[in-house]
Amino acid sequence: MSYPGSVKMASNSNNIHAQGDMEVDLVIGDDNLDEDLETGLSSKDAYFDTVIGCIEDIIMEEPFQIIQNGFLEKYYKEFEDTEENKFCYTDIHKEYITIIESYLEAELKKRLANFSMSDFTQQLQERKEELEGEIFEILLTFSDFMVFKEMLLDYKTEKEGNTIDLSSELTVVSVKDRQTKDDVSFCISGNSIKGP
């Protein structure tokens, strides 16, 4: 649908056409990169974002959590926090990829028509440097063994209670009860509570 004053970019022809005074059909080629000028996203970018949104939903759901936690529980004792890696780590990593990637792919195919894991994996590798956050860490556990190993070691640390607990070192004191030398109270922002 076209609106007066709108510009539409399409990839389904090889020519630039002027349609009326206010609409232009600008052709990029056969890259299938329709661009929405309002958001600046290509259809490829928008689809990638849609896939990421679906993956976020999937990993927050209980079935995924059960599968991943079951896997971590099964193998966390095998891993040691050393620079050397045991040969069995490779087999464990391959099993993880098979289980988790298969589950994600099946769920994504249910939610997105024509989903291709190989196409998505390629896009993920192309965007590796610009991605951050927990969702991308999980996705990197498929291709980056060290991220996978770190995930298992973090689980092991948490499971064995070896995390650093700083709660005993923290003291919470009411600002109203504290006075400085000049009998002026300060809050965290550094502003006087009593005023000027």
C-alpha positions as CSV (number, residue, x, y, z in Angstrom):
1,M,0.0,0.0,0.0
2,S,1.3,3.4,-0.9
3,Y,0.6,6.7,0.7
4,P,1.1,10.2,-0.8
5,G,4.5,11.4,0.0
6,S,5.9,8.0,0.8
7,V,8.9,6.4,-0.7
8,K,9.0,2.6,-1.1
9,M,12.1,0.5,-1.9
10,A,11.5,-2.8,-3.5
11,S,13.6,-5.6,-4.9
12,N,11.2,-7.2,-7.3
13,S,12.1,-5.4,-10.5
14,N,15.1,-4.0,-12.2
15,N,14.0,-0.5,-13.0
16,I,13.2,2.7,-11.2
17,H,9.6,3.8,-11.8
18,A,7.9,7.1,-11.0
19,Q,4.3,6.5,-10.1
20,G,2.4,9.8,-9.8
21,D,4.0,12.8,-8.3
22,M,4.5,11.6,-4.8
23,E,5.5,7.9,-4.9
24,V,8.7,6.3,-6.2
25,D,9.5,2.6,-6.5
26,L,13.2,2.4,-6.0
27,V,14.8,-0.9,-6.9
28,I,17.8,-2.3,-5.1
29,G,18.3,-5.5,-7.1
30,D,17.7,-9.1,-6.3
31,D,19.1,-9.0,-2.8
32,N,15.6,-9.3,-1.3
33,L,16.4,-6.3,0.9
34,D,13.1,-4.3,1.0
35,E,13.8,-1.3,3.2
36,D,11.2,0.4,5.3
37,L,12.4,4.0,5.2
38,E,10.3,4.8,8.3
39,T,12.3,2.5,10.5
40,G,15.5,2.2,8.3
41,L,15.4,-1.6,8.6
42,S,15.7,-3.9,5.7
43,S,13.3,-6.8,5.5
44,K,16.4,-9.0,6.2
45,D,17.1,-7.0,9.4
46,A,13.4,-7.0,10.4
47,Y,13.3,-10.8,9.9
48,F,16.5,-11.3,12.0
49,D,14.9,-9.2,14.8
50,T,11.8,-11.2,14.6
51,V,13.8,-14.5,14.9
52,I,15.7,-13.0,17.9
53,G,12.4,-12.0,19.5
54,C,11.1,-15.6,19.1
55,I,14.2,-17.1,20.5
56,E,13.9,-14.7,23.6
57,D,10.4,-16.1,24.1
58,I,11.5,-19.7,23.7
59,I,14.4,-19.5,26.1
60,M,12.2,-17.9,28.8
61,E,9.7,-20.7,28.5
62,E,9.7,-23.6,31.0
63,P,10.4,-26.4,28.5
64,F,13.6,-24.8,27.3
65,Q,14.7,-24.1,30.9
66,I,14.1,-27.8,31.8
67,I,16.2,-29.0,28.8
68,Q,19.1,-26.6,29.4
69,N,19.2,-27.1,33.2
70,G,19.0,-30.8,32.8
71,F,22.0,-30.7,30.4
72,L,24.0,-28.5,32.7
73,E,23.1,-30.6,35.7
74,K,24.2,-33.8,33.8
75,Y,27.7,-32.4,32.8
76,Y,28.8,-29.6,35.2
77,K,31.0,-31.9,37.3
78,E,33.0,-32.9,34.2
79,F,34.4,-29.4,33.7
80,E,37.4,-27.8,35.5
81,D,38.5,-24.2,35.4
82,T,41.9,-24.9,33.8
83,E,43.4,-23.7,30.6
84,E,43.7,-27.3,29.3
85,N,40.5,-28.8,27.9
86,K,39.7,-32.5,28.2
87,F,38.8,-34.5,25.1
88,C,35.4,-35.3,26.5
89,Y,34.5,-31.6,26.4
90,T,34.2,-31.7,22.6
91,D,31.7,-34.5,22.8
92,I,29.7,-32.8,25.5
93,H,29.7,-29.6,23.4
94,K,28.5,-31.5,20.3
95,E,25.7,-33.1,22.3
96,Y,24.7,-29.7,23.7
97,I,24.5,-28.2,20.1
98,T,22.4,-31.1,18.9
99,I,19.9,-31.0,21.8
100,I,19.6,-27.2,22.1
101,E,19.8,-26.2,18.5
102,S,17.4,-29.0,17.5
103,Y,14.9,-27.8,20.1
104,L,15.3,-24.1,19.1
105,E,15.0,-25.0,15.4
106,A,11.8,-27.0,15.9
107,E,10.2,-24.2,18.0
108,L,11.2,-21.6,15.5
109,K,9.8,-23.6,12.6
110,K,6.5,-23.8,14.5
111,R,6.4,-20.0,14.9
112,L,8.0,-18.7,11.7
113,A,7.1,-19.8,8.2
114,N,10.1,-20.8,6.1
115,F,12.6,-20.6,8.9
116,S,16.1,-21.8,8.0
117,M,18.6,-22.5,10.9
118,S,21.5,-22.4,8.4
119,D,20.5,-19.0,7.1
120,F,20.0,-17.7,10.6
121,T,23.3,-19.1,11.8
122,Q,25.0,-17.3,8.9
123,Q,23.3,-14.0,9.7
124,L,24.4,-14.5,13.4
125,Q,28.0,-14.9,12.4
126,E,27.9,-11.9,10.2
127,R,26.5,-9.8,13.1
128,K,28.6,-11.3,15.8
129,E,30.5,-8.1,16.6
130,E,27.4,-6.0,17.0
131,L,25.4,-8.3,19.2
132,E,25.4,-8.4,23.0
133,G,23.2,-9.6,25.8
134,E,22.2,-13.0,27.3
135,I,20.3,-14.2,24.2
136,F,23.5,-13.8,22.1
137,E,25.6,-15.5,24.7
138,I,23.3,-18.5,24.5
139,L,23.5,-18.5,20.7
140,L,27.3,-18.2,20.9
141,T,27.5,-21.3,23.0
142,F,26.8,-23.2,19.7
143,S,29.7,-21.8,17.8
144,D,32.2,-20.7,20.5
145,F,33.4,-23.5,22.7
146,M,35.0,-21.1,25.3
147,V,31.6,-19.4,25.8
148,F,30.0,-22.9,26.3
149,K,32.7,-23.9,28.7
150,E,32.3,-20.7,30.7
151,M,28.5,-21.3,30.9
152,L,29.2,-24.7,32.4
153,L,31.8,-23.4,34.8
154,D,29.4,-20.6,35.9
155,Y,26.7,-23.2,36.6
156,K,29.2,-25.3,38.5
157,T,30.3,-22.4,40.6
158,E,26.7,-21.5,41.4
159,K,25.8,-25.1,42.1
160,E,28.7,-25.8,44.4
161,G,28.1,-22.5,46.3
162,N,31.5,-21.1,45.3
163,T,30.2,-17.7,44.3
164,I,31.4,-14.6,46.2
165,D,28.8,-13.4,48.7
166,L,29.4,-9.8,49.4
167,S,26.2,-9.4,51.4
168,S,28.0,-9.8,54.8
169,E,30.4,-7.0,53.8
170,L,27.7,-4.5,53.0
171,T,26.1,-2.3,55.6
172,V,23.0,-0.3,55.1
173,V,22.7,2.8,57.2
174,S,20.0,5.4,57.1
175,V,21.2,8.7,55.7
176,K,19.2,10.5,58.3
177,D,21.1,8.8,61.1
178,R,24.5,9.8,59.7
179,Q,26.1,13.2,60.4
180,T,29.3,14.7,58.9
181,K,31.8,16.8,60.9
182,D,29.8,20.0,60.1
183,D,26.6,18.3,61.2
184,V,25.3,18.2,57.6
185,S,23.8,15.0,56.3
186,F,24.5,13.8,52.7
187,C,22.7,11.3,50.6
188,I,24.3,9.1,47.9
189,S,23.9,11.8,45.2
190,G,26.2,14.1,47.4
191,N,23.4,16.7,47.9
192,S,22.7,17.8,51.4
193,I,19.5,16.4,52.9
194,K,19.0,19.4,55.1
195,G,19.3,21.8,52.2
196,P,21.5,24.9,51.8
